[in-house]
């Protein structure tokens, strides 16, 4: 079974306090590593902090009014992940990608990528120095955090469009490696959705718009940081307001075709003219029906890409896809 490649895009992660002993074992393998802790029930960067010593975990436990990691019922659950300490920097600053993905059905899986994602930049130049572990303006890209920084720009909100990022990477790293990067990001999204599809509620009258957070390291490897089931739709700039208005409008045009209550035909693929800024990322039913549900290639070959790669089968154009 080829399972290893399906998990190498997520940083090593544990749940605390439940996985404390496993975490300690992993931490001692690389005691100089940095880890990031996030409370499971909060958003917008609240409660997040970085640690590089086990003593900091013990202090967190004491501050949380829990005498031991054995007693878990009253302790708030945290996710602790290995910190990506070699992020790709632009202008010396760390950034991440916020990408929107619409899932109209899980079984069969059908998902759409929104083409107008964006990058969120930190306001302070990045440094891996341990003396700056507490400086969230260096490490956290959340707008809710960065908007309080002295260098925050209220006009562009510290954001780039994904298209601008692509142009920048093509000009500095080349088109081939840039295309490979975005193909890998699309691959990550499809595999993450396939991983949870068997346990998701699959109601034909339901849909979900997810906010994917991706970090790219300095080797142009994408890492899946988290998937937000309720991504923020508040706007911080004029362009942000337009983007999210269009996101909502395009989502509803797919989820509620013609503004009518969906019927049993709702699960069918909508016509291209109603997709707006969405593009089909994966259609399991179409892939199986056309016999195209296979490895499109190794993760470095031709991709579905931003325009939907296609292959020929008996003279018909069929959507290429990932297995």
C-alpha positions as CSV (number, residue, x, y, z in Angstrom):
1,X,0.0,0.0,0.0
2,X,1.3,3.5,-0.9
3,X,0.3,5.4,2.1
4,X,3.4,7.5,3.0
5,X,2.9,10.1,0.3
6,X,-0.6,10.9,1.6
7,X,0.6,12.3,4.9
8,X,3.8,14.1,4.2
9,X,2.0,17.4,3.6
10,X,0.9,17.8,7.3
11,X,3.4,18.8,10.0
12,X,3.8,16.3,12.8
13,X,0.8,17.0,15.1
14,X,-0.6,15.9,18.4
15,X,-3.6,16.6,20.6
16,X,-2.9,17.8,24.1
17,X,-3.4,16.7,26.8
18,X,-4.4,13.3,25.3
19,X,-1.2,12.7,23.3
20,X,1.2,14.3,25.8
21,X,3.4,11.2,26.2
22,X,3.6,10.7,22.4
23,X,4.5,14.4,22.0
24,X,7.3,14.2,24.6
25,X,8.8,11.2,22.9
26,X,8.8,13.0,19.5
27,X,10.1,16.2,21.1
28,X,13.1,14.5,22.6
29,X,14.1,13.2,19.1
30,X,14.8,16.8,18.2
31,X,15.0,18.9,21.3
32,X,16.0,22.1,19.4
33,X,12.7,22.1,17.4
34,X,10.0,24.7,17.7
35,X,6.3,23.8,18.1
36,X,3.1,25.8,17.8
37,X,0.2,25.4,20.1
38,X,-3.4,26.3,19.1
39,X,-6.6,25.9,21.2
40,X,-9.2,23.8,19.4
41,X,-12.1,26.0,20.2
42,X,-10.8,29.4,19.2
43,X,-10.2,31.4,16.0
44,X,-8.4,34.5,14.6
45,X,-5.1,33.6,16.2
46,X,-6.5,33.7,19.8
47,X,-4.6,31.6,22.3
48,X,-1.8,30.6,19.9
49,X,1.8,30.5,21.2
50,X,5.2,28.9,20.3
51,X,7.3,26.7,22.5
52,X,10.8,25.2,22.2
53,X,11.2,23.7,25.7
54,X,9.2,21.0,27.6
55,X,9.2,23.3,30.6
56,X,6.9,25.6,28.7
57,X,4.4,22.9,28.3
58,X,4.5,22.2,32.0
59,X,4.0,25.9,32.7
60,X,1.0,25.9,30.3
61,X,-0.4,22.9,32.2
62,X,-0.1,24.7,35.6
63,X,-1.5,27.9,34.2
64,X,-4.5,25.9,32.9
65,X,-5.3,24.9,36.5
66,X,-4.6,21.2,35.7
67,X,-2.3,19.4,38.0
68,X,-1.5,16.6,35.7
69,X,-1.9,15.5,32.1
70,X,-3.8,12.4,33.4
71,X,-6.7,14.6,34.3
72,X,-8.1,15.7,31.0
73,X,-11.8,16.2,31.5
74,X,-11.5,19.9,32.6
75,X,-8.7,20.9,30.3
76,X,-9.2,22.7,27.0
77,X,-7.9,20.7,24.1
78,X,-5.0,22.1,22.2
79,X,-3.4,21.1,18.9
80,X,0.4,21.1,18.9
81,X,2.3,21.0,15.6
82,X,5.9,21.1,14.5
83,X,6.5,24.7,13.5
84,X,7.6,25.2,9.9
85,X,10.7,27.3,10.7
86,X,11.9,27.7,7.1
87,X,9.0,29.4,5.4
88,X,9.3,31.0,2.0
89,X,9.8,34.7,2.6
90,X,8.8,37.6,0.3
91,X,10.4,40.9,1.3
92,X,11.7,39.1,4.3
93,X,8.2,38.4,5.6
94,X,6.4,35.2,6.3
95,X,3.0,34.6,4.6
96,X,0.4,31.9,4.2
97,X,-2.3,31.2,1.6
98,X,-6.0,31.3,2.3
99,X,-7.8,29.2,-0.3
100,X,-11.6,28.6,-0.5
101,X,-12.9,25.2,-1.5
102,X,-16.6,24.4,-2.0
103,X,-17.8,20.8,-1.5
104,X,-21.3,20.2,-2.9
105,X,-21.3,16.4,-2.1
106,X,-18.9,14.0,-0.4
107,X,-20.3,10.8,-1.9
108,X,-19.5,11.0,-4.7
109,X,-16.9,13.7,-3.9
110,X,-17.3,16.9,-5.9
111,X,-15.3,20.0,-5.0
112,X,-14.5,23.4,-6.5
113,X,-11.5,25.7,-6.1
114,X,-12.1,29.4,-5.8
115,X,-9.6,31.2,-8.1
116,X,-9.5,34.4,-6.0
117,X,-7.6,33.2,-3.0
118,X,-5.1,35.4,-1.3
119,X,-1.8,35.5,0.7
120,X,-1.7,37.0,4.2
121,X,1.6,38.6,5.2
122,X,3.1,39.3,8.6
123,X,4.0,43.0,9.3
124,X,7.4,42.2,10.9
125,X,10.3,40.5,9.0
126,X,10.8,36.9,9.9
127,X,13.5,35.6,12.1
128,X,13.9,32.1,13.5
129,X,15.6,33.5,16.6
130,X,14.3,32.0,19.8
131,X,14.2,35.5,21.3
132,X,11.3,36.4,19.0
133,X,9.1,33.3,19.7
134,X,6.6,35.5,21.6
135,X,6.4,38.1,18.8
136,X,3.2,37.2,17.0
137,X,3.7,39.9,14.4
138,X,6.6,37.8,13.2
139,X,5.0,34.3,13.2
140,X,1.2,34.6,12.9
141,X,-0.4,35.7,9.6
142,X,-3.9,36.2,10.9
143,X,-5.3,39.6,10.0
144,X,-6.9,39.7,13.5
145,X,-3.4,39.8,14.9
146,X,-1.5,41.8,12.2
147,X,-4.0,44.7,12.1
148,X,-2.7,45.8,15.4
149,X,0.9,46.0,14.2
150,X,2.5,49.4,13.7
151,X,3.3,48.6,10.0
152,X,-0.1,47.3,9.1
153,X,-1.3,48.7,5.8
154,X,-5.1,49.5,6.0
155,X,-5.3,49.9,2.2
156,X,-4.2,46.5,1.0
157,X,-4.4,44.8,4.4
158,X,-1.1,43.0,4.0
159,X,-2.6,40.8,1.3
160,X,-1.6,39.6,-2.2
161,X,-3.8,37.8,-4.6
162,X,-2.8,34.2,-5.4
163,X,-2.4,35.3,-9.0
164,X,0.2,37.9,-7.9
165,X,2.0,35.2,-6.0
166,X,2.0,33.0,-9.0
167,X,3.5,35.7,-11.2
168,X,6.1,36.5,-8.6
169,X,7.2,32.8,-8.3
170,X,7.2,32.4,-12.1
171,X,9.5,35.3,-12.4
172,X,11.8,34.3,-9.5
173,X,11.7,30.5,-9.6
174,X,10.4,29.6,-13.0
175,X,7.1,28.5,-14.5
176,X,7.8,24.8,-14.2
177,X,8.4,24.7,-10.5
178,X,5.6,27.2,-9.9
179,X,3.1,24.9,-11.8
180,X,4.4,21.9,-9.8
181,X,3.8,23.9,-6.5
182,X,0.2,24.7,-7.4
183,X,-0.5,21.2,-8.6
184,X,0.7,19.9,-5.3
185,X,-1.6,22.3,-3.4
186,X,-4.5,21.1,-5.4
187,X,-3.5,17.5,-4.8
188,X,-3.3,18.2,-1.0
189,X,-6.8,19.6,-1.0
190,X,-8.3,16.6,-2.9
191,X,-6.5,14.1,-0.7
192,X,-7.6,15.8,2.5
193,X,-11.2,15.7,1.4
194,X,-11.0,12.1,0.4
195,X,-9.5,11.3,3.8
196,X,-12.6,12.6,5.6
197,X,-15.3,11.7,3.1
198,X,-16.2,8.4,4.6
199,X,-17.1,10.0,8.0
200,X,-18.8,13.1,6.7
201,X,-22.6,13.6,6.8
202,X,-23.6,13.5,3.1
203,X,-26.9,15.3,2.8
204,X,-27.8,16.3,-0.8
205,X,-29.3,19.5,0.6
206,X,-26.0,20.5,2.3
207,X,-22.8,22.1,1.1
208,X,-19.7,23.4,2.8
209,X,-17.2,26.2,1.9
210,X,-13.9,25.5,3.6
211,X,-11.0,27.9,4.2
212,X,-7.7,26.1,3.6
213,X,-4.5,27.6,5.1
214,X,-1.3,26.6,3.3
215,X,2.2,27.5,4.1
216,X,5.0,27.2,1.5
217,X,8.5,26.5,2.8
218,X,11.8,27.8,1.2
219,X,12.0,24.6,-0.9
220,X,8.6,25.4,-2.4
221,X,7.0,22.5,-0.5
222,X,3.4,23.3,0.5
223,X,2.2,22.3,4.0
224,X,-1.5,22.0,5.1
225,X,-1.7,24.0,8.3
226,X,-5.5,23.8,8.9
227,X,-8.9,23.6,7.3
228,X,-11.5,26.0,8.6
229,X,-15.1,24.9,8.4
230,X,-16.4,28.4,9.0
231,X,-13.9,30.7,7.3
232,X,-14.2,34.4,8.2
233,X,-16.3,36.4,5.7
234,X,-15.6,39.7,7.3
235,X,-13.6,42.2,5.2
236,X,-10.6,44.3,6.2
237,X,-10.2,46.3,2.9
238,X,-12.4,47.4,0.0
239,X,-10.9,44.7,-2.3
240,X,-11.5,42.1,0.5
241,X,-15.1,43.1,0.6
242,X,-15.5,42.7,-3.1
243,X,-13.8,39.3,-3.0
244,X,-15.9,37.9,-0.2
245,X,-19.1,39.3,-1.7
246,X,-18.3,37.5,-5.0
247,X,-17.3,34.3,-3.0
248,X,-20.8,34.2,-1.3
249,X,-22.5,35.0,-4.6
250,X,-20.7,32.3,-6.6
251,X,-21.1,29.8,-3.8
252,X,-24.9,30.3,-3.7
253,X,-25.1,30.1,-7.5
254,X,-23.7,26.6,-7.4
255,X,-25.4,25.5,-4.2
256,X,-28.8,27.0,-5.0
257,X,-29.1,27.0,-8.8
258,X,-31.4,29.7,-10.3
259,X,-32.2,30.8,-6.8
260,X,-34.6,27.8,-6.4
261,X,-34.8,25.2,-3.7
262,X,-32.6,22.3,-4.9
263,X,-34.3,19.1,-5.9
264,X,-32.9,15.6,-6.5
265,X,-31.0,17.0,-9.5
266,X,-29.0,19.3,-7.3
267,X,-26.1,16.9,-7.0
268,X,-25.6,17.0,-10.8
269,X,-22.6,19.0,-12.1
270,X,-23.7,22.6,-12.7
271,X,-23.1,24.2,-16.1
272,X,-19.8,26.1,-16.5
273,X,-21.5,29.5,-16.9
274,X,-22.8,29.4,-13.3
275,X,-19.4,28.6,-11.7
276,X,-18.3,32.3,-11.6
277,X,-14.8,32.3,-10.1
278,X,-15.0,28.7,-9.1
279,X,-13.4,25.9,-11.1
280,X,-14.0,22.2,-10.8
281,X,-11.2,20.6,-8.8
282,X,-12.4,17.0,-8.6
283,X,-15.5,15.2,-9.6
284,X,-15.5,11.6,-8.5
285,X,-18.6,10.6,-10.3
286,X,-17.3,11.9,-13.6
287,X,-13.9,10.4,-13.0
288,X,-15.3,7.0,-12.4
289,X,-17.7,7.2,-15.2
290,X,-15.0,8.0,-17.7
291,X,-12.5,5.6,-16.3
292,X,-10.2,8.4,-15.3
293,X,-10.0,7.8,-11.6
294,X,-6.3,7.0,-11.5
295,X,-3.0,8.6,-10.6
296,X,-2.8,11.5,-13.0
297,X,0.9,11.3,-12.5
298,X,3.6,11.6,-9.9
299,X,3.3,14.9,-8.1
300,X,5.7,16.6,-10.5
301,X,3.9,15.9,-13.8
302,X,1.3,17.8,-15.8
303,X,-1.4,19.1,-13.5
304,X,-5.1,19.9,-13.5
305,X,-3.8,23.4,-12.8
306,X,-5.7,26.6,-12.7
307,X,-7.6,25.9,-15.9
308,X,-8.5,22.3,-15.4
309,X,-6.2,19.9,-17.3
310,X,-8.0,17.5,-19.7
311,X,-7.1,14.3,-21.5
312,X,-8.5,12.5,-24.5
313,X,-10.5,9.3,-24.2
314,X,-12.1,7.8,-27.3
315,X,-12.2,11.3,-28.9
316,X,-14.1,12.8,-25.9
317,X,-12.6,15.4,-23.6
318,X,-12.7,14.1,-20.1
319,X,-11.6,15.7,-16.8
320,X,-8.2,14.4,-15.6
321,X,-8.1,13.8,-11.8
322,X,-6.3,12.4,-8.9
323,X,-6.9,9.0,-7.5
